[in-house]
Amino acid sequence: MARKKITLIGGGQIGGNLALLAAQKELGDVVIFDIPQSEGMVKGKALDIMQLRPHEGYDSNITGSADWNDVKGTDVFIITAGIPRKPGMNREDLLEINLGIMKDVAKNIKENAPNAFVIVISNPLDAMVYAFHKVSGFKKNQVVGMAGALDSGRFRAFIAMETGYSVQDVTCMVLGGHGDTMVPISRLATVGGVPITDLIKPDRLKEIEDRTRVAGGEIVKLFGNGSAFYAPAQSAIEMAESYLRDKKRVIPCASLCEGEFGIDGYFIGVPTVIGSGGVEKILEFTLDDNEKNELKKTLEAVKHTVAETGL
């Protein structure tokens, strides 16, 4: 049986890590795609990862390209194209430039691989995944944004760091927009089944929630130029793997809501089942009054950013 094909749109820091992770997991053959000015760079990264194969033992083929013809037959696209944040910038500051890039990418993907599953990482995420959906005309199950997987992972990491217990045993979720208004659901977070509200004092838990909301910005400040790339890449690979291997994992993702949680017509972080059908289901659950209010706030922030796309 022929291998699946994964195309990474954008060959920067996230793109390179995506290629390595996809190859190591043998999810399929990988194309790292970028603009003609960066063709040498993506071909170099691809060749470097190919030369890693004897050490790792994987057989996936990795190529670099700036030719849209080379993406034909792609099963999964992961889009990272766009400029990254710099210190002092929020994700919304990237809108104008990255929107133009996303429109071009959406048109070319529609033309060359209309049946693919598409995972968007580019920021501002909630607006970029909305823009891709509108411009491409893809069905809602074919398009999803990588946000909650990363935000929830960061929340898990901070809880593990605070308690000293294994991160493997930490379960939690973050809902809402991929920005400072995101909503960590601490009420349902556990460590080995034990509620974190029984392990972490309320004031300290509030600090951890706040750190989760600005976790991306914390890394941007530390880097001085650029944004996170290891954790975002792994988060997207988990989503791609769940699709390609029909794992039906429940992952917080920016999915198109059509009435779920009282939200209609917007991509926003919600618990999402990803399987061979793409976005197969959004799992609703009962929110308490505070969580409902927080979700309303984050929805308003998403609406504001989406409105600026003019789509």
C-alpha positions, 0 to 999 in steps of 0.5 A: 500500500502506498504511503500517505502524504503529508505536506507542510506549508512553511519550512521555518522552525515549526515546519522543520520540526514537523517534518522530523516528527512525521518521519520519525513516526512514519506517518507517510512521505513528507513534503516541506513546501515554501516560497521560491526564495526559500526553496534551497532552505527547505530542500536542505532541511529535507536532505538533512532529515533524509540523512538522519534516516540510517540512524533512526531507521525510518523509511519515509521520504522527505523532499523540499519544494516550491512547486505547487504541483508537488503537493498533488495527492496530499492527504494532510496539510499542516499550514505554518506559513506566515510571519512569527511574533516578535516581542511586544506583538500579540497574535492579532498583530500578524493578521494583515500579512498572514491573511494574504498568505493564507488566502493564496495557500487556500486557493492552491490547496483547493486546486491541487488537493481538494480532498485533503485534511487541513490543520492550520497553525498560522496566527492569529489562529482562530481567524486564519483557520476561518479564512482558510475555510471560507476561501477554500470552500472545504467542508467543516470536517476537513479543516481544523486549527491547532490551538487547544492541543498546544494550550492544554499541553502547556497547562498540563506541563505547568501542573506537572511542574508545580506538583512534581508528579508525572506529566503523563498522569495530568489530564486537563483541557483549555477551551476558547480562542488561541489568545489571552482570553483562552479558558483553562477548565481547572474544575475538570483537571486531574492528576492520576484521577485526583482533582487538581483543586485538591492538590493546588491552592486556589491562588496558586492555581489562578497563577498557573491559569494566567501563565497558561494564557500568556505561555506563548508570549513568555517564550517570544520574550525569551527568544527575542525573535521568533516564537515557540516551535517544538511544542506546536509541532508535536501538538499538530503531529498528534492531530495528524496522526489521529486522522491518518491512523483513525485513532479518534483521539479527543483533542481540544482543537479550533473546530467550526461550531454550529450550535455547540456550546451556544457558538455558531459559525466560528472556529474556536477551541472545543473538545474534538474527535479526530479520526479518518473522517477528519473532525468527526464530532465535537464533545459538549459538556456542561459548563458552570456559570463562570466558565460560560462567562469566560467562554463568552469573553473569548468568543467576543475576542475571536469574533473581533479578529475574524471580523477584521479579515473581511470574509 
